[in-house]
Amino acid sequence: MSFEIHGTFAALLTPRLPDDTVDTGALEALVGFLKTRGVAGCVVNGATGEYCLTTPPQLRSMMGAVRKASGGSMKMICGVGAAGIPQVLELASVAVDHKADAVLVPPPHFFPYAQEDLDAFYREVAARVKLPILLYNIPQFTSPIDAETASRLIRDVPNIAGIKDSSGSLQTLRILTHSGPPACRIVGNDAALVDGMREGVCDAVISGVACVLPEVILSIVDQAGAPENGANVSLQEFLDAIGAFPVPWGLRWAAEALGILRAWSSQPVSQSRAAEAARFKAWFAPWHSTMISKMGVSNSRQGTLSHVHQA
C-alpha cells in the first residue's frame, strides 16, 4: 500500500460552537482560506484539532466539511487518536468512509506504555485498518515512539508508511534518512521545521501554524530553511507569542483575528486568559499586516466571519 507526502500540510483546528458541536461553516471557511494559499493538504483531528475531544459523529461532520471545501484538490489525512483500539477503529472507519488518503495514529493516551506495547498496538491497528498509516510521535501527550520501534514497524508492516514526529527532536527523522527503511518523514513540530528543512531529513511538514500563517510555512519549505529567509524570523516570533497558551487556543485567537472563525472553546476561558487573548490579538493584528506586507502576500484572500455561523 503505497503513500507519499510532500510539501506543507495544515493541521486543522476544530471550530466549535457554544453547544460543543462542530462549526462546519467555520471549518469550510478555514479550508477555503488554506486552499487559496496553496497548501498541499489538510490533517483533520490531530493534536491541533484536539483529537481527544472528538466523537465519531463529530469526525464525520469534520471530514464532510473538509472534503466539501477542498473540492477534492487537497490530500486529506485523518487523525484517529484514542485511548484504546476499539475507539481507534471506530474513528478509522470514518476515515475510510470519507476516503482519507491516510490515517494518523498516535499511541494510546493517558497511561504510559513500553515500546513492546506500542509495537503490538500498531501491528493490531495496521492489520485492521486498510489505509496507509502514519505513526504519530507526540510524547507531550502520549508514550514516545523511539527510533528503533518506528524503524521496525515501517520496515515490517506494509501499510505503515512513515512517521509524523512532533517531539521537537529530529533524531528519528535523521535515522530514517541515513540508515532506516524508506519512509514518509514528516516534521510535526513547527519549532523543528527550519532545522529539518536545512538538514534535508523530512519530506513534508504537518503544521499547526500553517492553519493561520500558511505563507510563512510555505516559504520555509520552498526555500529549504535558508538562513536568510525572513519567514524563519516570523515563525519564531509567532511561536514565542503563543508559547504561553495551549496551542489550539493561540491558533484559534489568531484565526479569529484574521476573520476566519470564532474562537469558541470546549474548555472555559478564565478572565485572566481572556485578557491574555485580547493582548495577543492586539499584538497579532499589526504584526500580521507588517509580516504579510514584507512577504508580498495579498490580504484580499483573508477569511471573513461572514462565512461563519454566529451563535
C-alpha positions as CSV (number, residue, x, y, z in Angstrom):
1,M,0.0,0.0,0.0
2,S,2.0,3.0,-1.3
3,F,1.7,6.5,0.1
4,E,3.8,9.6,-0.5
5,I,3.7,13.0,1.1
6,H,5.5,16.2,0.1
7,G,5.2,19.9,1.0
8,T,3.1,21.7,3.5
9,F,0.1,20.2,5.2
10,A,-2.1,22.3,7.6
11,A,-3.0,20.6,10.9
12,L,-6.6,21.9,11.2
13,L,-8.2,23.4,14.2
14,T,-11.7,22.1,15.1
15,P,-14.0,25.1,15.2
16,R,-16.7,24.5,17.8
17,L,-19.9,26.3,18.7
18,P,-21.0,27.0,22.3
19,D,-23.0,23.8,22.5
20,D,-19.8,21.9,21.5
21,T,-21.0,20.9,18.1
22,V,-18.6,21.3,15.2
23,D,-18.9,24.6,13.4
24,T,-18.8,23.1,9.9
25,G,-19.3,26.5,8.3
26,A,-16.2,27.9,10.0
27,L,-14.3,24.7,9.1
28,E,-15.2,25.1,5.5
29,A,-14.1,28.7,5.6
30,L,-10.7,27.7,7.1
31,V,-10.1,25.1,4.4
32,G,-11.1,27.5,1.7
33,F,-8.6,30.0,3.1
34,L,-5.9,27.4,3.1
35,K,-6.8,26.2,-0.4
36,T,-6.3,29.7,-1.8
37,R,-2.9,29.9,-0.1
38,G,-1.7,26.7,-1.9
39,V,-1.1,24.2,0.9
40,A,-0.8,20.6,-0.3
41,G,-3.3,19.1,2.1
42,C,-5.0,19.1,5.5
43,V,-4.9,17.0,8.6
44,V,-8.2,16.6,10.3
45,N,-8.4,15.7,14.0
46,G,-4.7,15.8,15.0
47,A,-3.5,17.4,18.2
48,T,-4.2,20.9,16.9
49,G,-7.7,19.7,16.3
50,E,-7.9,18.4,19.9
51,Y,-8.5,14.8,18.9
52,C,-9.0,13.7,22.5
53,L,-12.4,15.5,22.4
54,T,-13.7,14.1,19.1
55,T,-16.6,11.7,18.8
56,P,-17.2,9.6,15.7
57,P,-20.3,11.7,14.7
58,Q,-18.2,14.9,15.1
59,L,-15.4,13.4,13.0
60,R,-18.0,12.6,10.2
61,S,-19.1,16.2,10.2
62,M,-15.4,17.4,10.1
63,M,-14.4,15.1,7.3
64,G,-17.5,16.0,5.2
65,A,-16.9,19.7,5.7
66,V,-13.2,19.4,4.7
67,R,-14.0,17.3,1.7
68,K,-16.6,19.7,0.5
69,A,-14.4,22.8,0.9
70,S,-11.3,21.3,-0.7
71,G,-13.3,20.1,-3.7
72,G,-11.0,17.0,-3.8
73,S,-8.0,19.1,-4.8
74,M,-6.1,18.6,-1.5
75,K,-4.9,15.5,0.2
76,M,-6.7,14.7,3.4
77,I,-5.2,12.8,6.4
78,C,-7.4,11.9,9.3
79,G,-6.2,11.6,12.9
80,V,-7.7,8.6,14.7
81,G,-6.2,9.0,18.2
82,A,-7.9,7.4,21.2
83,A,-7.2,5.6,24.4
84,G,-7.6,2.1,23.0
85,I,-8.0,0.1,19.8
86,P,-11.9,-0.1,19.7
87,Q,-12.1,3.7,19.7
88,V,-9.3,4.0,17.1
89,L,-11.1,1.5,14.8
90,E,-14.4,3.4,15.1
91,L,-12.7,6.6,14.1
92,A,-10.7,4.9,11.4
93,S,-14.0,3.6,9.8
94,V,-15.0,7.3,9.4
95,A,-11.7,8.0,7.6
96,V,-12.3,5.0,5.3
97,D,-15.9,6.1,4.6
98,H,-14.7,9.6,3.6
99,K,-11.8,8.3,1.5
100,A,-9.0,9.8,3.6
101,D,-5.6,9.4,1.9
102,A,-4.1,8.1,5.2
103,V,-4.7,7.9,8.9
104,L,-2.5,9.5,11.6
105,V,-2.3,7.2,14.6
106,P,-0.8,8.4,17.9
107,P,-0.1,5.9,20.7
108,P,-3.0,5.4,23.1
109,H,-3.1,8.3,25.5
110,F,-3.3,8.7,29.3
111,F,-1.3,5.6,30.5
112,P,2.4,5.1,29.9
113,Y,3.3,2.2,27.7
114,A,6.5,0.4,26.9
115,Q,7.9,0.1,23.4
116,E,6.7,-3.5,23.0
117,D,3.2,-2.4,24.0
118,L,3.3,0.2,21.2
119,D,4.7,-2.3,18.7
120,A,1.7,-4.6,19.5
121,F,-0.7,-1.7,19.3
122,Y,0.4,-0.6,15.9
123,R,0.5,-4.0,14.4
124,E,-3.0,-4.7,15.5
125,V,-4.3,-1.3,14.1
126,A,-2.5,-1.9,10.8
127,A,-4.0,-5.3,10.4
128,R,-7.5,-3.9,10.8
129,V,-7.3,-0.6,9.0
130,K,-7.0,-0.7,5.3
131,L,-5.5,2.7,4.7
132,P,-1.9,3.9,4.8
133,I,-0.9,4.6,8.4
134,L,1.4,7.3,9.7
135,L,2.9,6.8,13.1
136,Y,2.4,9.9,15.3
137,N,5.1,10.6,17.8
138,I,3.8,13.2,20.2
139,P,5.4,12.5,23.6
140,Q,4.0,15.6,25.1
141,F,0.7,13.7,25.4
142,T,1.4,10.0,24.8
143,S,4.2,7.5,25.3
144,P,7.1,8.3,23.0
145,I,7.8,6.1,20.0
146,D,11.6,5.5,19.8
147,A,13.5,5.4,16.6
148,E,14.1,1.6,16.8
149,T,10.4,0.9,17.2
150,A,9.4,3.3,14.4
151,S,12.0,1.8,12.0
152,R,11.0,-1.7,12.8
153,L,7.3,-1.0,12.2
154,I,7.9,0.8,9.0
155,R,10.1,-1.9,7.7
156,D,7.9,-4.9,8.8
157,V,4.3,-3.7,8.3
158,P,3.4,-2.9,4.7
159,N,0.7,-0.3,5.3
160,I,2.7,1.7,7.9
161,A,4.1,4.3,5.6
162,G,6.1,6.6,7.8
163,I,6.0,8.9,10.8
164,K,5.0,12.4,11.8
165,D,7.4,13.3,14.6
166,S,6.1,16.1,16.8
167,S,8.6,15.6,19.6
168,G,10.7,18.6,18.7
169,S,13.7,16.4,18.1
170,L,14.9,15.4,14.6
171,Q,16.7,12.2,15.8
172,T,14.2,9.7,14.5
173,L,14.0,11.5,11.1
174,R,17.8,11.6,10.9
175,I,18.0,7.8,11.5
176,L,15.3,7.1,8.9
177,T,17.1,9.3,6.4
178,H,20.5,7.9,6.8
179,S,20.1,4.3,7.9
180,G,16.4,3.4,8.1
181,P,13.8,1.8,5.8
182,P,12.2,4.0,3.1
183,A,9.6,6.1,4.8
184,C,7.5,9.2,4.7
185,R,9.4,11.6,7.0
186,I,7.3,14.4,8.4
187,V,8.2,17.2,10.8
188,G,5.2,17.7,13.1
189,N,6.7,20.3,15.5
190,D,6.9,23.8,14.0
191,A,9.9,24.7,16.2
192,A,11.9,22.0,14.5
193,L,10.9,22.8,10.9
194,V,13.7,25.2,9.9
195,D,16.5,22.7,11.1
196,G,14.6,19.8,9.5
197,M,14.5,21.5,6.1
198,R,18.1,22.6,6.3
199,E,19.2,19.1,7.1
200,G,17.0,17.5,4.4
201,V,15.6,14.9,6.8
202,C,11.9,15.5,6.0
203,D,9.6,15.1,3.0
204,A,6.9,17.3,4.4
205,V,5.6,19.3,7.4
206,I,2.3,18.9,9.1
207,S,2.0,22.3,10.8
208,G,-0.5,23.9,13.2
209,V,1.0,27.3,12.4
210,A,0.1,26.7,8.7
211,C,-3.5,26.9,9.7
212,V,-3.2,30.6,10.3
213,L,0.1,31.6,8.7
214,P,0.4,29.3,5.6
215,E,2.5,31.7,3.7
216,V,5.2,31.5,6.4
217,I,5.4,27.7,6.5
218,L,5.2,27.5,2.6
219,S,8.1,30.0,2.4
220,I,10.3,28.0,4.8
221,V,9.6,24.7,3.0
222,D,10.0,26.2,-0.5
223,Q,13.4,27.7,0.5
224,A,14.5,24.7,2.5
225,G,15.0,26.7,5.7
226,A,17.5,29.1,4.1
227,P,19.1,31.2,6.8
228,E,18.4,34.5,5.0
229,N,14.6,33.7,4.7
230,G,12.7,36.2,6.7
231,A,9.9,33.7,7.3
232,N,12.2,31.9,9.7
233,V,12.1,35.0,12.0
234,S,8.4,35.4,11.6
235,L,7.8,31.8,12.6
236,Q,9.9,32.2,15.8
237,E,8.2,35.5,16.7
238,F,4.7,33.8,16.4
239,L,5.8,30.7,18.3
240,D,7.1,33.0,21.1
241,A,3.8,34.9,21.1
242,I,1.6,31.7,21.6
243,G,4.1,29.8,23.7
244,A,2.3,30.5,27.0
245,F,-1.1,29.2,25.7
246,P,-2.5,25.8,24.9
247,V,-1.6,25.6,21.2
248,P,-5.1,25.4,19.8
249,W,-6.1,28.4,21.9
250,G,-3.4,30.6,20.4
251,L,-4.1,29.4,16.9
252,R,-7.9,30.0,17.3
253,W,-7.3,33.5,18.6
254,A,-5.1,34.2,15.6
255,A,-7.7,32.7,13.3
256,E,-10.4,34.9,14.9
257,A,-8.2,38.0,14.4
258,L,-7.9,37.0,10.7
259,G,-11.7,36.8,10.5
260,I,-11.8,33.1,9.7
261,L,-13.6,31.7,12.7
262,R,-15.0,32.4,16.2
263,A,-12.7,31.2,18.9
264,W,-15.1,29.2,20.9
265,S,-13.5,26.5,23.2
266,S,-14.7,23.4,24.9
267,Q,-12.7,24.5,27.9
268,P,-13.9,27.6,29.8
269,V,-11.6,30.5,29.4
270,S,-10.8,32.3,32.7
271,Q,-10.8,36.1,32.9
272,S,-7.1,36.3,33.0
273,R,-6.8,34.1,29.9
274,A,-9.4,36.2,28.2
275,A,-7.3,39.3,29.0
276,E,-4.2,37.5,27.6
277,A,-6.2,36.7,24.4
278,A,-7.1,40.3,24.0
279,R,-3.5,41.4,24.4
280,F,-2.4,38.7,21.9
281,K,-4.9,39.8,19.3
282,A,-3.9,43.4,19.8
283,W,-0.3,42.4,19.1
284,F,-1.1,40.0,16.3
285,A,-3.1,42.3,14.0
286,P,-0.4,44.9,13.3
287,W,2.3,42.2,13.4
288,H,0.5,40.1,10.8
289,S,-0.1,43.1,8.5
290,T,3.6,44.0,8.6
291,M,4.7,40.4,8.1
292,I,2.3,39.9,5.1
293,S,3.5,43.2,3.5
294,K,7.1,42.2,3.8
295,M,6.3,38.8,2.2
296,G,4.3,40.4,-0.6
297,V,1.2,38.4,0.1
298,S,-2.2,40.0,-0.7
299,N,-4.6,40.3,2.3
300,S,-7.5,40.0,-0.2
301,R,-7.5,36.3,0.3
302,Q,-8.1,36.7,4.1
303,G,-11.1,35.0,5.6
304,T,-14.2,36.7,6.8
305,L,-16.5,36.0,9.7
306,S,-19.5,36.5,7.4
307,H,-18.9,32.8,6.4
308,V,-19.2,31.7,10.0
309,H,-22.3,30.8,11.9
310,Q,-22.6,33.2,14.7
311,A,-24.5,31.8,17.7
